[in-house]
Amino acid sequence: MTLSRLVMWRHGETDYNATGRMQGHLDSQLTEVGRNQARFAVPALARFSPDIVVTSDLRRAMDTATTFTQVTGVPMRVDKRLRETNLGLWQGLTSAEVDEQWPGARQIWQTDPTWTPPGGESRLEVAARAAEVVGDLDESTEDTAVLCAHGGLIAALVGHLLELPVASWAKIGGIGNCHWTVLARRGTSGLAWRLRVYNAGITG
């Protein structure tokens, strides 16, 4: 076990975020606002002195991560296990459209991490694949890593790494565009992660 700090950074605003559409695995693009958000976040994230950035392979995350690595020179690796939740048939739809076609289903999805959208995956599945990335980092020499990923994945991974009861995951708040969450291990206390920062960010 080598990793002592984990910074989970959500991508900047996308065209789908701006129009209220659900993205999932769809490869949406950053807006100009999103690109600016990423640039504003660079100095704050650089203070964590990360050894590596691992990013989702979806363009919105890769472009956000690249904004950071081009300025700092920190090595970057792409890992598709950091993709957002596969929302299946909901991808590309607005919340209103989902509610019209699947009445009550979105509320179940928001409150039950074991529930799967039609044709998609559950938050438990998302957390499991993201945790594999953290496990791989633990086998390497990095001390601090930035994961550039997605809001749903970050919230699920936080619940998993903090070993919270699954039924309580729905109480974890959302992550703003280009905001970050930090988990850390305390000294020699073992493998347990502790929450240090949640949904912090720069506005501008």
Backbone as CSV, one residue per row, in Angstrom:
resi,resn,N_x,N_y,N_z,CA_x,CA_y,CA_z,C_x,C_y,C_z
1,MET,0.852,-1.192,0.000,0.000,0.000,0.000,0.885,1.239,0.000
2,THR,0.779,2.051,-1.035,1.593,3.261,-1.133,0.760,4.534,-1.232
3,LEU,-0.444,4.432,-1.757,-1.244,5.631,-1.989,-1.757,6.184,-0.661
4,SER,-1.462,7.466,-0.391,-1.908,8.066,0.865,-2.948,9.161,0.669
5,ARG,-3.080,9.662,-0.565,-4.074,10.719,-0.814,-4.664,10.541,-2.204
6,LEU,-5.967,10.720,-2.280,-6.707,10.538,-3.524,-7.565,11.773,-3.764
7,VAL,-7.317,12.461,-4.874,-8.081,13.649,-5.242,-8.964,13.264,-6.430
8,MET,-10.273,13.332,-6.238,-11.223,12.954,-7.289,-11.844,14.219,-7.871
9,TRP,-11.576,14.477,-9.137,-11.895,15.745,-9.790,-12.925,15.506,-10.889
10,ARG,-14.059,16.159,-10.774,-15.078,16.029,-11.817,-14.726,16.947,-13.000
11,HIS,-15.069,16.502,-14.189,-14.831,17.278,-15.412,-15.597,18.610,-15.390
12,GLY,-15.210,19.506,-16.291,-15.892,20.785,-16.436,-17.245,20.648,-17.114
13,GLU,-17.956,21.767,-17.158,-19.299,21.780,-17.774,-19.241,21.323,-19.229
14,THR,-20.238,20.522,-19.621,-20.337,20.041,-21.000,-21.583,20.613,-21.672
15,ASP,-21.673,20.365,-22.975,-22.871,20.797,-23.693,-24.117,20.081,-23.167
16,TYR,-23.970,18.832,-22.726,-25.109,18.105,-22.147,-25.478,18.673,-20.773
17,ASN,-24.476,18.998,-19.951,-24.770,19.631,-18.662,-25.555,20.920,-18.874
18,ALA,-25.116,21.709,-19.850,-25.728,23.014,-20.086,-27.162,22.914,-20.564
19,THR,-27.506,21.799,-21.211,-28.870,21.632,-21.735,-29.691,20.642,-20.917
20,GLY,-29.142,20.189,-19.784,-29.902,19.335,-18.873,-30.137,17.927,-19.360
21,ARG,-29.210,17.388,-20.139,-29.356,16.021,-20.650,-28.430,15.064,-19.910
22,MET,-28.887,13.830,-19.770,-28.124,12.811,-19.060,-27.072,12.236,-20.000
23,GLN,-25.841,12.133,-19.505,-24.731,11.778,-20.377,-24.348,10.302,-20.312
24,GLY,-24.029,9.820,-19.129,-23.565,8.446,-19.031,-22.311,8.239,-19.858
25,HIS,-22.353,7.241,-20.744,-21.202,6.930,-21.596,-21.161,7.761,-22.877
26,LEU,-22.155,8.607,-23.106,-22.113,9.446,-24.302,-20.934,10.409,-24.205
27,ASP,-20.275,10.650,-25.342,-19.021,11.405,-25.333,-19.260,12.880,-25.621
28,SER,-19.810,13.581,-24.646,-20.106,15.002,-24.794,-18.831,15.837,-24.683
29,GLN,-18.938,17.098,-25.062,-17.776,17.975,-25.115,-17.880,19.097,-24.079
30,LEU,-16.726,19.584,-23.646,-16.703,20.732,-22.747,-17.208,21.977,-23.461
31,THR,-17.948,22.795,-22.728,-18.300,24.123,-23.217,-17.143,25.065,-22.932
32,GLU,-17.244,26.295,-23.397,-16.219,27.287,-23.064,-16.176,27.520,-21.556
33,VAL,-17.352,27.502,-20.928,-17.402,27.613,-19.465,-16.625,26.467,-18.836
34,GLY,-16.833,25.253,-19.339,-16.141,24.085,-18.802,-14.641,24.166,-18.963
35,ARG,-14.190,24.670,-20.096,-12.745,24.818,-20.303,-12.161,25.853,-19.341
36,ASN,-12.901,26.929,-19.118,-12.442,27.936,-18.160,-12.412,27.378,-16.735
37,GLN,-13.428,26.592,-16.392,-13.448,25.970,-15.070,-12.194,25.138,-14.836
38,ALA,-11.805,24.375,-15.849,-10.612,23.540,-15.724,-9.368,24.395,-15.532
39,ARG,-9.264,25.477,-16.294,-8.092,26.346,-16.163,-8.024,26.992,-14.780
40,PHE,-9.185,27.430,-14.272,-9.196,28.063,-12.958,-8.790,27.082,-11.853
41,ALA,-9.102,25.805,-12.041,-8.844,24.804,-11.001,-7.381,24.386,-10.920
42,VAL,-6.626,24.608,-11.983,-5.248,24.101,-12.044,-4.386,24.536,-10.860
43,PRO,-4.309,25.825,-10.516,-3.425,26.222,-9.405,-3.805,25.571,-8.075
44,ALA,-5.106,25.446,-7.818,-5.548,24.838,-6.557,-5.183,23.362,-6.502
45,LEU,-5.396,22.646,-7.589,-5.083,21.221,-7.608,-3.579,20.975,-7.595
46,ALA,-2.820,21.882,-8.186,-1.365,21.716,-8.208,-0.785,21.720,-6.801
47,ARG,-1.471,22.347,-5.854,-0.978,22.392,-4.480,-0.966,21.013,-3.819
48,PHE,-1.743,20.081,-4.380,-1.723,18.713,-3.847,-0.469,17.957,-4.288
49,SER,0.283,18.511,-5.233,1.503,17.889,-5.761,1.281,16.431,-6.167
50,PRO,0.321,16.186,-7.047,0.056,14.788,-7.427,1.217,14.183,-8.209
51,ASP,1.370,12.885,-8.040,2.379,12.141,-8.786,1.862,11.679,-10.136
52,ILE,0.547,11.536,-10.245,-0.054,11.038,-11.482,-1.504,11.509,-11.574
53,VAL,-1.979,11.670,-12.795,-3.396,11.912,-13.073,-3.905,10.716,-13.871
54,VAL,-4.969,10.111,-13.391,-5.619,9.030,-14.128,-6.995,9.535,-14.530
55,THR,-7.303,9.481,-15.824,-8.542,10.059,-16.321,-9.423,9.027,-17.015
56,SER,-10.696,9.239,-16.920,-11.669,8.519,-17.745,-11.329,8.728,-19.217
57,ASP,-11.714,7.770,-20.038,-11.434,7.908,-21.474,-12.487,8.728,-22.211
58,LEU,-13.516,9.191,-21.512,-14.501,10.039,-22.152,-13.925,11.441,-22.329
59,ARG,-14.233,12.063,-23.454,-13.573,13.302,-23.870,-13.676,14.404,-22.836
60,ARG,-14.814,14.534,-22.190,-14.996,15.627,-21.237,-14.011,15.528,-20.075
61,ALA,-13.711,14.299,-19.654,-12.738,14.111,-18.578,-11.314,14.244,-19.100
62,MET,-11.039,13.655,-20.251,-9.685,13.729,-20.805,-9.272,15.171,-21.086
63,ASP,-10.198,15.970,-21.630,-9.870,17.361,-21.926,-9.650,18.164,-20.647
64,THR,-10.433,17.863,-19.618,-10.242,18.522,-18.326,-8.881,18.156,-17.737
65,ALA,-8.571,16.861,-17.739,-7.301,16.396,-17.190,-6.110,16.975,-17.950
66,THR,-6.232,17.033,-19.279,-5.138,17.537,-20.105,-4.844,19.001,-19.803
67,THR,-5.874,19.767,-19.471,-5.672,21.172,-19.092,-4.716,21.261,-17.909
68,PHE,-4.859,20.323,-16.986,-3.987,20.301,-15.803,-2.588,19.795,-16.142
69,THR,-2.512,18.692,-16.848,-1.198,18.077,-17.080,-0.326,18.894,-18.024
70,GLN,-0.945,19.626,-18.959,-0.143,20.458,-19.863,0.551,21.595,-19.117
71,VAL,-0.081,22.084,-18.063,0.505,23.170,-17.275,1.525,22.635,-16.274
72,THR,1.222,21.512,-15.643,2.035,21.020,-14.528,3.087,19.997,-14.933
73,GLY,2.886,19.333,-16.058,3.808,18.281,-16.464,3.629,16.976,-15.718
74,VAL,2.566,16.856,-14.924,2.302,15.607,-14.202,1.911,14.518,-15.211
75,PRO,2.437,13.310,-15.102,2.080,12.241,-16.041,0.581,11.922,-15.991
76,MET,0.028,11.548,-17.139,-1.398,11.230,-17.225,-1.573,9.839,-17.830
77,ARG,-2.516,9.107,-17.281,-2.881,7.795,-17.802,-4.388,7.746,-18.019
78,VAL,-4.818,7.092,-19.075,-6.244,6.978,-19.407,-6.739,5.594,-18.993
79,ASP,-7.898,5.556,-18.331,-8.452,4.285,-17.863,-9.964,4.306,-18.021
80,LYS,-10.481,3.452,-18.872,-11.918,3.453,-19.149,-12.757,2.996,-17.964
81,ARG,-12.131,2.412,-16.953,-12.874,2.024,-15.754,-13.370,3.234,-14.972
82,LEU,-12.872,4.428,-15.308,-13.328,5.658,-14.647,-14.464,6.333,-15.400
83,ARG,-15.042,5.654,-16.384,-16.202,6.220,-17.090,-17.364,6.439,-16.135
84,GLU,-18.221,7.381,-16.516,-19.448,7.621,-15.764,-20.350,6.393,-15.828
85,THR,-21.355,6.361,-14.965,-22.351,5.298,-14.963,-22.976,5.136,-16.341
86,ASN,-23.056,3.906,-16.808,-23.792,3.634,-18.043,-25.284,3.754,-17.739
87,LEU,-25.919,4.743,-18.324,-27.339,4.991,-18.055,-28.263,4.331,-19.064
88,GLY,-27.709,3.507,-19.943,-28.535,2.733,-20.857,-29.466,3.584,-21.700
89,LEU,-30.751,3.257,-21.648,-31.749,3.935,-22.482,-31.990,5.380,-22.063
90,TRP,-31.498,5.768,-20.911,-31.700,7.145,-20.446,-30.699,8.121,-21.051
91,GLN,-29.635,7.636,-21.603,-28.571,8.510,-22.089,-29.081,9.415,-23.218
92,GLY,-28.798,10.698,-23.076,-29.223,11.676,-24.060,-30.572,12.301,-23.771
93,LEU,-31.283,11.779,-22.769,-32.607,12.301,-22.437,-32.527,13.318,-21.301
94,THR,-33.513,14.193,-21.225,-33.626,15.087,-20.081,-34.324,14.337,-18.942
95,SER,-34.230,14.895,-17.747,-34.920,14.281,-16.607,-36.417,14.183,-16.859
96,ALA,-36.984,15.217,-17.472,-38.429,15.212,-17.758,-38.790,14.100,-18.729
97,GLU,-37.931,13.866,-19.719,-38.197,12.803,-20.685,-38.113,11.420,-20.035
98,VAL,-37.143,11.259,-19.132,-37.038,9.990,-18.401,-38.272,9.778,-17.538
99,ASP,-38.696,10.817,-16.836,-39.858,10.698,-15.952,-41.128,10.386,-16.735
100,GLU,-41.212,10.905,-17.940,-42.402,10.639,-18.759,-42.445,9.182,-19.219
101,GLN,-41.295,8.646,-19.596,-41.266,7.289,-20.136,-41.148,6.212,-19.059
102,TRP,-40.499,6.563,-17.931,-40.330,5.606,-16.829,-40.754,6.274,-15.524
103,PRO,-42.039,6.477,-15.316,-42.515,7.200,-14.130,-42.008,6.561,-12.830
104,GLY,-41.408,7.379,-11.978,-40.931,6.924,-10.676,-39.575,6.245,-10.689
105,ALA,-39.075,5.863,-11.868,-37.827,5.094,-11.926,-36.617,5.927,-11.533
106,ARG,-36.605,7.192,-11.923,-35.441,8.024,-11.622,-35.296,8.227,-10.117
107,GLN,-36.406,8.336,-9.404,-36.336,8.486,-7.950,-35.777,7.219,-7.303
108,ILE,-36.164,6.061,-7.817,-35.613,4.807,-7.300,-34.105,4.768,-7.537
109,TRP,-33.695,5.135,-8.741,-32.277,5.136,-9.091,-31.479,6.068,-8.192
110,GLN,-32.052,7.214,-7.850,-31.355,8.192,-7.015,-31.203,7.730,-5.569
111,THR,-32.062,6.830,-5.123,-32.061,6.433,-3.717,-31.565,5.011,-3.472
112,ASP,-31.441,4.198,-4.522,-31.037,2.788,-4.366,-29.828,2.494,-5.246
113,PRO,-28.620,2.428,-4.666,-27.412,2.189,-5.464,-27.374,0.821,-6.142
114,THR,-28.251,-0.079,-5.724,-28.265,-1.411,-6.341,-29.148,-1.468,-7.580
115,TRP,-29.935,-0.409,-7.807,-30.898,-0.401,-8.912,-30.207,0.001,-10.212
116,THR,-30.629,-0.621,-11.297,-29.988,-0.404,-12.591,-30.954,0.246,-13.580
117,PRO,-30.588,1.368,-14.189,-31.414,1.940,-15.256,-31.539,0.939,-16.412
118,PRO,-32.607,1.001,-17.179,-32.793,0.032,-18.268,-31.625,0.032,-19.243
119,GLY,-30.954,-1.115,-19.343,-29.822,-1.240,-20.242,-28.528,-0.663,-19.707
120,GLY,-28.512,-0.244,-18.434,-27.344,0.411,-17.869,-26.670,-0.408,-16.787
121,GLU,-26.107,0.285,-15.789,-25.418,-0.378,-14.690,-25.759,0.325,-13.387
122,SER,-25.596,-0.385,-12.283,-25.883,0.173,-10.964,-24.677,0.945,-10.436
123,ARG,-24.923,1.745,-9.400,-23.816,2.473,-8.767,-22.845,1.512,-8.080
124,LEU,-23.338,0.379,-7.618,-22.446,-0.621,-7.032,-21.432,-1.108,-8.062
125,GLU,-21.907,-1.351,-9.275,-21.009,-1.798,-10.342,-19.996,-0.719,-10.701
126,VAL,-20.461,0.522,-10.733,-19.573,1.652,-11.032,-18.485,1.756,-9.970
127,ALA,-18.873,1.679,-8.700,-17.908,1.785,-7.605,-16.895,0.651,-7.662
128,ALA,-17.332,-0.541,-8.014,-16.433,-1.699,-8.044,-15.350,-1.526,-9.098
129,ARG,-15.729,-1.051,-10.290,-14.698,-0.907,-11.335,-13.769,0.269,-11.039
130,ALA,-14.310,1.343,-10.438,-13.451,2.469,-10.074,-12.488,2.081,-8.955
131,ALA,-12.952,1.254,-8.025,-12.091,0.820,-6.926,-10.920,-0.018,-7.429
132,GLU,-11.098,-0.694,-8.556,-9.987,-1.440,-9.145,-8.846,-0.499,-9.541
133,VAL,-9.202,0.682,-10.028,-8.188,1.672,-10.399,-7.401,2.092,-9.165
134,VAL,-8.102,2.347,-8.068,-7.438,2.725,-6.819,-6.544,1.584,-6.334
135,GLY,-7.037,0.356,-6.462,-6.239,-0.790,-6.069,-4.952,-0.894,-6.867
136,ASP,-5.034,-0.618,-8.158,-3.830,-0.637,-8.999,-2.834,0.431,-8.552
137,LEU,-3.341,1.610,-8.210,-2.465,2.681,-7.734,-1.782,2.292,-6.424
138,ASP,-2.483,1.546,-5.591,-1.900,1.092,-4.336,-0.721,0.142,-4.556
139,GLU,-0.696,-0.487,-5.712,0.399,-1.409,-6.016,1.568,-0.703,-6.699
140,SER,1.443,0.589,-6.939,2.493,1.348,-7.619,3.267,2.187,-6.603
141,THR,4.005,3.166,-7.084,4.847,3.963,-6.191,4.291,5.358,-5.920
142,GLU,3.107,5.664,-6.445,2.548,7.005,-6.274,2.049,7.233,-4.844
143,ASP,2.224,8.442,-4.352,1.715,8.820,-3.036,0.388,9.556,-3.149
144,THR,0.288,10.476,-4.123,-0.935,11.247,-4.342,-1.362,11.111,-5.794
145,ALA,-2.626,10.789,-6.003,-3.152,10.633,-7.354,-4.396,11.486,-7.529
146,VAL,-4.541,12.043,-8.715,-5.775,12.719,-9.114,-6.522,11.808,-10.070
147,LEU,-7.780,11.539,-9.765,-8.653,10.821,-10.686,-9.571,11.847,-11.322
148,CYS,-9.481,12.035,-12.627,-10.366,12.963,-13.325,-11.510,12.150,-13.903
149,ALA,-12.690,12.353,-13.348,-13.787,11.445,-13.689,-15.126,12.185,-13.707
150,HIS,-16.145,11.576,-13.135,-17.526,12.018,-13.314,-18.258,12.022,-11.972
151,GLY,-19.298,12.856,-11.891,-19.989,13.047,-10.629,-20.560,11.792,-10.016
152,GLY,-21.269,11.005,-10.814,-21.867,9.782,-10.293,-20.825,8.786,-9.840
153,LEU,-19.766,8.649,-10.621,-18.701,7.713,-10.258,-18.012,8.157,-8.978
154,ILE,-17.715,9.450,-8.856,-17.017,9.932,-7.670,-17.842,9.687,-6.415
155,ALA,-19.131,9.997,-6.455,-19.980,9.783,-5.290,-20.036,8.309,-4.908
156,ALA,-20.149,7.434,-5.904,-20.185,5.997,-5.630,-18.858,5.512,-5.059
157,LEU,-17.750,6.002,-5.611,-16.437,5.580,-5.135,-16.193,6.056,-3.709
158,VAL,-16.655,7.237,-3.373,-16.526,7.730,-2.001,-17.251,6.796,-1.038
159,GLY,-18.476,6.441,-1.361,-19.233,5.524,-0.512,-18.519,4.198,-0.328
160,HIS,-17.961,3.691,-1.423,-17.264,2.409,-1.386,-15.986,2.486,-0.554
161,LEU,-15.143,3.489,-0.811,-13.857,3.571,-0.129,-13.992,3.903,1.355
162,LEU,-15.036,4.639,1.709,-15.272,4.940,3.120,-16.007,3.811,3.832
163,GLU,-16.338,2.770,3.079,-17.023,1.592,3.618,-18.348,1.964,4.286
164,LEU,-19.064,2.901,3.658,-20.368,3.293,4.172,-21.408,2.235,3.824
165,PRO,-22.431,2.065,4.649,-23.508,1.148,4.281,-24.117,1.566,2.945
166,VAL,-24.365,0.610,2.087,-24.871,0.922,0.750,-26.156,1.742,0.826
167,ALA,-26.985,1.444,1.800,-28.253,2.162,1.930,-28.059,3.654,2.203
168,SER,-26.871,4.039,2.669,-26.622,5.447,2.985,-25.942,6.199,1.848
169,TRP,-25.583,5.517,0.766,-24.879,6.189,-0.330,-25.692,7.330,-0.921
170,ALA,-27.008,7.193,-0.904,-27.856,8.232,-1.492,-27.754,9.550,-0.734
171,LYS,-27.213,9.525,0.482,-27.062,10.742,1.269,-25.822,11.538,0.874
172,ILE,-24.964,10.944,0.047,-23.766,11.643,-0.412,-24.178,12.650,-1.477
173,GLY,-23.831,13.888,-1.273,-24.256,14.946,-2.191,-23.562,14.870,-3.538
174,GLY,-24.093,15.624,-4.479,-23.521,15.665,-5.814,-22.222,16.460,-5.858
175,ILE,-21.530,16.343,-6.981,-20.266,17.037,-7.203,-20.473,18.075,-8.301
176,GLY,-20.109,19.318,-8.041,-20.221,20.357,-9.055,-19.209,20.158,-10.168
177,ASN,-19.489,20.730,-11.330,-18.535,20.662,-12.434,-17.186,21.233,-12.010
178,CYS,-16.139,20.480,-12.259,-14.754,20.868,-11.963,-14.483,21.034,-10.469
179,HIS,-15.332,20.467,-9.617,-15.084,20.440,-8.177,-14.398,19.121,-7.824
180,TRP,-13.819,19.076,-6.645,-13.059,17.885,-6.269,-13.348,17.462,-4.836
181,THR,-13.015,16.196,-4.592,-13.173,15.552,-3.294,-11.848,14.885,-2.941
182,VAL,-11.461,14.945,-1.671,-10.168,14.412,-1.262,-10.356,13.372,-0.155
183,LEU,-9.774,12.210,-0.355,-9.683,11.195,0.683,-8.213,11.017,1.038
184,ALA,-7.945,10.713,2.300,-6.565,10.508,2.730,-6.508,9.416,3.777
185,ARG,-5.343,8.806,3.862,-5.070,7.837,4.910,-4.203,8.507,5.967
186,ARG,-4.482,8.223,7.220,-3.750,8.876,8.308,-2.531,8.038,8.695
187,GLY,-1.366,8.550,8.407,-0.116,7.945,8.852,-0.052,6.448,8.668
188,THR,0.183,5.756,9.775,0.315,4.296,9.740,-0.930,3.600,10.273
189,SER,-2.074,4.270,10.185,-3.297,3.718,10.781,-3.898,2.580,9.977
190,GLY,-3.293,2.253,8.842,-3.797,1.138,8.068,-4.383,1.567,6.748
191,LEU,-5.273,0.746,6.224,-5.803,0.949,4.883,-6.999,1.879,4.836
192,ALA,-7.547,2.238,5.980,-8.805,2.979,5.996,-8.660,4.379,5.414
193,TRP,-9.601,4.746,4.559,-9.650,6.091,3.986,-10.490,6.989,4.873
194,ARG,-10.114,8.276,4.910,-10.893,9.275,5.637,-11.225,10.411,4.681
195,LEU,-12.424,10.959,4.834,-12.858,12.085,4.006,-12.232,13.369,4.528
196,ARG,-11.501,14.072,3.672,-10.862,15.324,4.066,-11.553,16.540,3.451
197,VAL,-11.970,16.425,2.195,-12.609,17.540,1.484,-13.701,16.957,0.600
198,TYR,-14.840,17.648,0.523,-15.903,17.173,-0.366,-16.485,18.337,-1.167
199,ASN,-16.499,18.189,-2.485,-17.130,19.140,-3.407,-16.539,20.545,-3.271
200,ALA,-15.222,20.621,-3.181,-14.543,21.918,-3.170,-14.290,22.362,-4.593
201,GLY,-14.182,23.661,-4.802,-13.944,24.130,-6.170,-13.691,25.609,-6.243
202,ILE,-13.344,26.022,-7.456,-13.089,27.423,-7.769,-14.218,27.918,-8.665
203,THR,-14.787,29.051,-8.346,-15.816,29.631,-9.200,-15.235,30.807,-9.962
204,GLY,-15.745,30.997,-11.179,-15.251,32.096,-11.981,-15.725,31.992,-13.408
